């Protein structure tokens, strides 16, 4: 089984928005650490082949998930199904 450490993963820029990403793609799910500058966030998009979870470590994030809009803060978790 592969094991990862976020501090040692190579940072990459994201095509989904202005962020520094450290991601681990799985077969049906993706995990990663995303870092955004103040006032920035991901552009609206979908992932047709994988689901995601968002766990906010610090700061705030306005999340649009389907028809629902919510402000997320430290400790909040959102499950994003495939193709949403």
C-alpha positions as CSV (number, residue, x, y, z in Angstrom):
1,X,0.0,0.0,0.0
2,X,1.3,3.5,-0.8
3,X,1.8,6.0,2.0
4,X,2.2,9.7,1.6
5,X,3.3,12.7,3.6
6,X,1.9,16.1,2.4
7,X,5.0,18.0,3.3
8,X,7.1,15.9,1.0
9,X,4.7,15.8,-2.0
10,X,5.6,17.9,-5.0
11,X,3.4,21.0,-5.2
12,X,1.7,21.7,-8.6
13,X,-0.5,24.5,-9.9
14,X,-4.1,23.5,-10.4
15,X,-6.0,23.9,-13.7
16,X,-9.2,24.3,-11.6
17,X,-8.2,27.6,-10.0
18,X,-5.5,29.6,-8.4
19,X,-4.0,27.1,-5.9
20,X,-1.0,25.1,-5.0
21,X,-2.1,21.5,-5.0
22,X,-0.6,18.3,-3.6
23,X,-2.9,15.5,-4.8
24,X,-3.1,11.7,-4.7
25,X,-5.3,10.4,-7.5
26,X,-7.1,7.1,-6.7
27,X,-9.2,4.9,-8.9
28,X,-12.5,6.4,-7.8
29,X,-11.4,9.1,-5.4
30,X,-8.8,11.9,-5.0
31,X,-7.2,13.2,-1.9
32,X,-5.0,16.2,-1.6
33,X,-3.9,19.4,0.1
34,X,-5.0,22.6,-1.6
35,X,-3.6,26.0,-0.6
36,X,-5.4,29.1,-1.7
37,X,-4.4,32.8,-1.2
38,X,-6.8,35.1,0.6
39,X,-9.8,35.8,-1.6
40,X,-9.1,33.0,-4.0
41,X,-10.8,29.6,-4.4
42,X,-11.5,26.9,-7.0
43,X,-13.5,27.8,-10.1
44,X,-16.8,25.9,-10.5
45,X,-16.1,22.5,-12.0
46,X,-17.1,18.8,-11.9
47,X,-15.1,15.6,-11.6
48,X,-17.0,13.0,-13.7
49,X,-14.8,10.1,-12.7
50,X,-14.0,10.6,-9.0
51,X,-15.6,11.8,-5.7
52,X,-13.9,14.1,-3.3
53,X,-14.0,15.2,0.3
54,X,-13.1,18.7,1.3
55,X,-11.8,19.3,4.9
56,X,-11.1,22.9,5.8
57,X,-8.0,23.2,8.0
58,X,-8.0,27.0,8.3
59,X,-9.7,30.0,6.8
60,X,-13.1,30.0,5.2
61,X,-14.4,28.7,1.8
62,X,-17.7,29.4,0.1
63,X,-18.8,26.1,-1.3
64,X,-21.4,25.6,-4.0
65,X,-22.4,21.9,-4.1
66,X,-25.3,21.2,-6.4
67,X,-28.0,23.7,-5.4
68,X,-26.6,24.4,-2.0
69,X,-24.3,27.2,-1.0
70,X,-22.5,27.1,2.3
71,X,-19.6,28.9,4.0
72,X,-17.2,26.3,5.4
73,X,-14.6,26.9,8.1
74,X,-12.0,25.0,10.1
75,X,-13.2,21.4,10.8
76,X,-16.0,21.4,8.2
77,X,-16.1,18.5,5.8
78,X,-18.0,18.3,2.5
79,X,-18.5,15.1,0.4
80,X,-18.6,15.8,-3.3
81,X,-20.1,12.9,-5.3
82,X,-18.9,12.2,-8.8
83,X,-20.2,14.5,-11.5
84,X,-21.6,17.1,-9.1
